[in-house]
Amino acid sequence: MTSPNAVRKSGRRSTAGFGAVTLLLVLLSACAPQDDIATLAVCPAITPIHKIQGRDFESALRGESVVVAGVITLRTDAGLYIESLDQDRDQDPGTSEGLFVAVESPDARLQPGIVVTASGTVEELGEQRDTQTALINLSALNICGDPQARPISAVTLPLGGPDREAIEGMRITLDSASIVTDVYQLRDGGFRVSRDFYLPQPTEVARPGNEARQQQSRNWANSLHVALPPGESTPFAVGDELLSDAGVLGHDGIGPRLYLEEAPRLIQQPLPELAAPSPGALRVVSLNLLNYFNGDGLGGDFPTPRGAETPAEFESQRAQFQAALAMLQPHVLAVQELENDGFEAGSAASDFIEDLEQATGHSWAVARPDAPQIGTDQITVGVFYRTDKVRAIGPALLLDAAPFDMLNRVPLAQVLEQTSNGVRFVVNVNHFKSKGGCPDQGRDQDQNDGQGCWSPTRLAAAKELAPWLNALADSEAQGKALLLGDLNAYRMEDPVQHLIAEGFWDLNASIGERHQYTYVFRGQSGSLDHALATVALTQEVENARILNINSGFPAGMELSPAWVRNSDHDPIIIDLQLVQRLDD
């Protein structure tokens, strides 16, 4: 077994020692002990914790009455985590020396560093396979022996199931970098860390099927759920390094959790910076609006079906978008999750034009089709443009036949002409069917290949979209087109790979070992949002990047500056230097 006093390779060592514990006992000695807790001069005979834990996922002593002894390593409202004293440990690295002792609202004298004995029944807590071995139905719980420094064991990711079982309930620290990979539940005190860097969605880097399943297994082994100490609420982000990762590998009834013993100390990554467009460049931004609903446009009709619950919440949302738009400095904006209530005064589109003009100080317009609205879904896509930079050529075009009559939202394409040089290109914005609401049967049910459900429906959308957009670009814009939006498919999934096979270039393909991403889900990051270009346009792409200002930050927490976490997806920025072809 790893040494109980092991130290991280970074040189950090636990600061727990005898001083604080001794002071605690001096203070406690002035208090009369409760009737059910005694201070024993000699510890009674015990069953070793490692014998209770064993090498299996469940204890061989389940249901038996035992007496255990150990030093308290962590105190919770539901009980105590204790760890074997030095003389009681074995040399088997496959058996844990930690144990959970279930006692509601433990006595105030039972603090980390105190040695206790407990009599009770061995049980497994939790409903999953990975349960927690515990001592329940206590008949005795007493302080025993002198206070001790808490043991600590250095462990290394990856950790498979048996590896985690072997350190269940023990106080540990990670001997490699602990990188934050998920903060979605940070406001509730939970996050996740991984070894060395954040984890990719399996189908972001691997093809669906066996490759994706293998990547998923690697991701699981290389990460740990972490719980903050009670009362901690400081926000941080994906990519930050956790320096203070000492804690007990406990359990929350669902799975293992590393319960930190002190407030997190972190090396925080700087916010990404975005330079202004270069002279002559046309900046196109793709942005998910996270359900931009403005009620009736006059302050009424709240709560909205998908967006803001109150007028105040909507005003906060629009202020955040205005800050983001001022920072992004777009000339053309392709959006998803805009309320689908047309284009007239009081519509969400009309309100959003006001946001754009307030944020940029320039006049804007929205691309309008020959239809009162785009499809029948509650949300829609849209294209907005600065009227001093580009003009619309004809009405916006819609692809509203199957498979866009249901599930996949209707795509929109607008031919635009840059006012400074007369060069035309097509902007197409999409929002394919999500991975949620899985059917129980049929081709669209989850095939457990990493693509989630509805993948055939998304693939059908890609197959219809590619020839339609190519034909439009060839006839109206010298073959130049941008395909943007939320395809609800990661980079290696069938819909995206089909578009690439049809000749579209992925403008945000990962470079080097670190993948790019626009979305973080359950601690894994990948690109649901894409920027693809026809071959004719690729040589005129000056810059293309994903700006990670949203998905890696916690929801529901106060963040700064105002444009951070304006959506749950990250925006994509494409700067174009359009050139008129000589054969036009």
N, C-alpha and C positions, 0 to 999 in steps of 0.2 A: 504494500500500500504506500501511496505517496506520503512523504513526511508530514506530520501534522503541523510542523512549523515551516513548511516550504514557503519560499519567497518568489514573487514574480521576477521574470528575467529583467524587467524594467527597474528593479531595485526597490519597488514599493513593498513595505512590510506592514502587517497589521499593527496598529498602535495600541490594541487592547493589552492591558497589563494588570499588575496587582494593585497599583495605586488607587485607581478609581473604584475597584471592587472593595478594597479594604475600607476606603472612606464610606462606601455604601453600607457596609456591615456595621461600622461604628455608629452611623446614623440610625440604622435599623435596631441596634441594640437598645436604643432608648424607647422603642415601641414594644408594647406587650404583644407577643406572638399570638396569632389566631389559634383557636383550639385544635384545628385540623392540621397544623404544621408545627412540627417539633424540630429542634436542632440537635442532631445526633452526634455524639462524640465518635462513634464507630459505625462505619457503613455495614449494613447487613450483607449476607451472601447474595449474589446477583446472578442473573442469566446474562451473559455477554450480549451486547447489542448486535455484534456481527453474527452471532448464532441465530438471533431472531430474524435478522435480515436475510441471511443465506445468500445463495447465488441466483435464485429464481426470482421472477417478477412478484410472486406472492410468498409470504412467509410460511415455512413448514410448521411453525408453531401457532398458526392462526387458531384462535379460540381457546388457547391455553393461558393459564394465569402465570405471570412471571413477576420478578422483582428486578428492576434495572437501576443502574447508577450512571450518572454522567454530569458533565458541566453544561450549563445552559448556554447555548450559542445565540438563540433568538427568542424573543418573547412576542407573541401575537395575542389578539383578543380571543382566539380560539384555542390557544394552548402554547406549549413550549417545544422548542427543538433542543434536544440534548445530544451530546457527543461523548463517546467513550473516554474515560480517563486513560492516561498513558499506559498504566499497568494492565489495563483490561483489553488492549487492542491485540489483534492477530496480525499476521504478516500476509494475509491473502488480499491482493488488490481487487478481487472480484466481489468482496462483501463490504457493505457499508458499515460505518461506525456511527451513523446518525439515526435518530429516531424521533418521531413526533409524539408528544405526550398531550392528549386531548384533555384540556381543562379550561372551562369557560371563565374568562376574566381572571387570569391568574393573580394570586396575592402579590401585592406591591413589592414584597421582599424577594420575589423570584425574578431576579434580573440576570442578564448575561454575566457569566463568570462565576455564578453561584453553583456549587455542586449539590445535586439532589439525588434522592432515591425515590422511586415510584413503584407502586404495586398495582397491577391491573391486568387487563386481558388484551392479548394481541389481536389486532384486526386490520383489514385492508379498507381504506377509505377512498371513495371516488367511484365513478361509474364506468370509466374507460379501462382499457387493458392496463394502462400505466397507472395503477393505483398507488396509494401511499401507505406504507406499513406504519402502524400507529399503536399506541397503548391507550386503551379506552376503559371506561367503567372503573376509575381509580378507587382503590380501597385505602391507599395511603400515599402521601406525597410530603416528603420531609427534606429539610436542608441537612447536608451531611458533609463533613470534612471542610478543609480550608478552601477559600476561593482560589480559582486558577485562571491563568491566561487561556483564552479560548484557542483551541487548535485551529489550524487552517491548512488546507491542502491545495497545491497548485495543480490545475487540470488543463488539458489542451483540447481544443476543438480540432477535428470533428469528434463528436460523442454519439455513438449509436445507442440503441435501446439498452443493451446490457451494460454499456459504459455509464449511462445515466443512473441505472439501477444501483450500480456499485458505489455511487456517491450520493444516493438519496438521503436527504436530511442532514448532509454534512456541510460544514462551513468551508467554502472554496474561494479561489480567485483564479482568473484565467491568465495563463502565462503567454498569451499572444494578444495582439491588439484587439480591443473590443469596439467594433464599429457599429453605431446605431443604424439599424436597417428598417425599423418601423416605429412610427410614433402616433399611429391612428388613435390608440386608446390612451395616449399620454395624459389627457385631462382626467382620466379615471385611475391614473397611477401605474399604467402598464406600458411597456415598450419592448423592443426586441433588439438584440445585438447579434452580430456575426463575426466571424474571424476575418480580419484583414480588410474586407470591403463589403458593401451592400450586395444582396443576393439578387440574381436575375430571375425573372419569371422563366420557368423551364422552356416554354415555347418562344421566348425571346431569343434564346441562343441555341436551341436544339429542336429538331423536327419532332412533330407529334408522334406519340407511340413510345417505344422502348427508350429512345434517347431522352425524351422529355421526362419519363418516369425516373430514369437514373439521375437526371439533374435534380428532380424534386427530392430524391433521397439524399443527395449530397447537400442540398440546401437545408434540409431538416437537421442533418447531423452537424452542420456548421453554424447553427444558430441556437440561441437560448431566449426564452421569454424572461423578462426582468420585471420586478415589482419595486416601485419606489417606496421609501420609508413613508409612513403616514404623515400627511400634511404637506408633502413636497409638491410644488406646482410650477416649477420653473420650466418654461418651454425650451425645447431644443429640436434638432432636425436630423433627418437621415444624412448619414455621412460624417456626423460628429463622432469623435473618439471618447469613449467612456474611460476615465482614468481610475475611478473609484469603484471597482467591480467586485469587492469582497462582500460576501453575503452567504446565506444558507440556501441550498438547493431544496426548497420546500415544494409544496403542492397546493393548488387552489381547488381541488376537486375535479378538475378537468385534465390538468397536466402539470409537469414540473415548472416551477417558477423560481428564479434566482432572486431572493428577497434581499435587497441591498440594506446594509446596516448603517449607511450614512448618506447624506445628501450627495447627489451626483456631482462629481467634478469632471469637466469635459474640455477637450480641445475642439472648439467650434469652427466649422468651415465658414469662410467669408461668403457673403451673398454674391451671386454671380453679377457681373457688370455687363452692361450692354451699351456699346458705342452708338452714336447717332449714325444714320445712313450716310454713306459717302456721297460726294457730289454726283448728281445725275442718277443715283440709284433709286430704285422703286422698292419700298419695303412692304412685303406681304406678311401678315401675321394670321395664324390659325389659333383660335381661342375658344375654349369651352366655357360657356357662361354660367354653368351650374344652376340651370333653371331660372332664367331671368324673366320673372313674371311681375307685371306692374299693376295688377288688379284691373280696374276700369280706367286707369290713367288719370283719375281724379281723386285718388286717395281712398277709394272704396273697393269692394269685392275682395276683402281679405278675411280669412286666409285664402291664398291662391291654391290651385290644385296641386302644384308641384314645387312652387317657390316660396317666397316670403310669407310668413304667417301674419305679419302686421305691417302697416305703413312705415313704421319706424325701422323695422327689419329691412324692408325694401330700400329705404333711403340709405341705410348703412351699406347694403350691398352695392348700390349704384355709386356711392362715394368711393368704395374700394375699387370698383372697376375704373372709375375716372382716374384714380391714382395710378392704376396699372397702365391705362392707355397713355397717360402723360409720359410714363417711363418707357413704354414700348415704342412710341413714335411711329405708328403704322401709317402707310398711305392707302393700303387696301387691307380690309379685315374680313376674314372668313370665320363665321361663328357657328357653334352648335348649342343646343338647349336654349333657344330663344322661344318665348311664348308664341304660339302659332295663332295670332289673332289679327292677321292682315298687316296693312301698311298705313292706314289712315291715322288721323289725329287721335291720340289716346291709346294707340297700339303700343306694344312693347318695342317694336321696331322704331316707331317715332320717338319714343322716350330714349332709346339707345342712341339715336342720332344726336339728341341733346347732350348726352354724356360725352360723345366723341367731340362735339364742338366745344363743350366746356373744357375738356381735357387738353385739346390741341390748339384751340384758338383758330381753327380753320373750318370751312364749310364742308359738310358731308352729305352723301346721299346713299340710299339703299337700292340694291338691284331688285327690280320688280318684274315678276312674270306677268303674262296676260291671264291672270287668275287672281281672285280676291285673297287667297292664301295658298300655302304650299302643303298640299296633302291634307290629311285629316287627323294626324296625331296631335297631341297637346303641345308638343315641342317641335321645333323645326330648325333648319339651317338658314343661314343668310350671308350675304356679301354686302359690305359697306365700303365706300370709297371716298377719298378726298377729291372734291370736284376740281381743285386747281392742279391735281396731279394726273388724274385719268378721267376719261369719260366713257360711259356705257355705250356700246354699239348694239342697238336693238334691245328688246326686252330680254330678261333672264329666261333661260330655257330649263324645263323640268323633264325628268325621266320618271314618269308616274305609272308606267305599266308594270306588270309583275316582273321581278319580285319586290317592286317598290310600292305596290298597292296595299300591302300589309307588312307588318313587322319591320323591315328595313324602311327608314324614312326616305322621303322623296329627295333625290339629289338635285342640286341647282348648279347651273353653269352660266357664267356671264362673260361675254366677250368685252374686253376692256382695251382702250387705246391710250397710250401714254401721251399726254398733251405736248410734251416738249419735243417729241420726235416722230409721232404718228405710228409707232410700233404697236402692234396688237398682240394680245395673248389671251388665253382663256383661264379663268379661275373657276374651279369646280370644288364644291364643298359637299361633304357626305356625313351621314351618321347611320352606320349599319346597326343591325339588331344586336342588342346587348347579350351578355352571357347569362342573364338572370331569368327566372321564371321557367325553369326547365320542364319540358314535357316528360310524361312518364313512359312514353313509347314512341316509336317512329324514328325516322332518320335523324331528327333533330335532337333526340335525347343525348345526354352526355355519354360519349363513347370511352371515357376514362383514358383518353390519349393526350390530355393536356390542353385541348382546345375549348373545353367546356361545352355547353349545349348551344344549339342553333348554328353550329359551324357550317352545315350545308346551306342554310339560308344566307349566311354571309358570303359564302363562296358563289352562290347563284347571283348575288348582287354584283360581285366583282366581275363575273363573266358577262353581265349585261352592260356594266358601266364602261369597261375598257373600249370596246368598239365604238360605242356612242361618243365617248369623249375624243377618241382619236379622230373620228370622222369630223367632228365639229372643229377640232383644232386644225385639221388639214384644210378645211374649206374656208375658215374665217381668220386664221392667225398663223399662217406659215408653219403649221404643225406644233405651235408652242402652247403648252397647257400645263397647269399645275393642278394636281389632284390632292386635295387636302381633306382633313377631317378625322373624326373618331370612327375608325373601322371596327372597333371592338374586337380586334384580332392582333395578337402580338406578331412580331416580325417574321417568325418562322412558320406561322400558321398558314393554312391553305389559301385564304383570300388574299393576303399580302403577297405570298409567293406567286399566285396566279397573275396578279398585276405586274409583278416584276418580270415574269415569263412573257407577258404581252408587250414588253418593251419599255415599261415605266422604270425610271431610275429612283432608287431610294436615296433621298438627299440627306437623310440622317442616319445612314448606316453606321454602326459602331466602328470606332477606330481604336486599334490596340485591344488590350484586355478588358477595359472598362466599357461596358455597354451603356448606351444612352437610354433614357427612359422618360416617359411623360406621365406615368401612373404608378402608384405603389399600392399593392393589395396583399394583405397578410404577410408583410415583411419582405415581399418580393417585388422587384421593380421591372418594368418593361414599357414598351411603346404601344399603347392602344391607338394613339394619334399618329398620323403619318403625313409626310410631305413627299409626294412622288412627282416626277416631271417627265414629260416626253423628251425623247432624245434631242429634238430640235431646240429645246429650252435649256438643256443642261449646261451648255457652254456659256450661257448668259447668267448663270447663278453665281453671284459674287460671294455669297456667304449663306450658309444654312445651319441653324443650330436650334437645339431645344434649350429653353431657359428654365432651369429647375428652381422655380420660385413658389410652387404651389404644392405639388403632390408629396414632397418630402417634409412638409411642415404639419404640425398637429392642428386638428380641427377644434373649434370651440375654445380657443385660448387667445389671449391678447398678444398680438405679434406686432413687430415693427420692422421696416416701414409699413405704411398702410396697404401697399400693393401685395404684400406677402400673403399667400393662401387666399387669393381672390377666387380660386376655383379648386376642384380636386384634381384637375388635369393641368399639366404644364403647357405653356404656349410654345408654338414653333414659329421661328422667324426666318424668312427668306428674303435676302436682298438681291434684286435683279439689276443687271446692267443690260437693258434691252438694246438690240442692234437690228437695224433694218437689213434684211438680206438683199443682195444685189439682184437676185432673180425674181424679186417680188413683182 
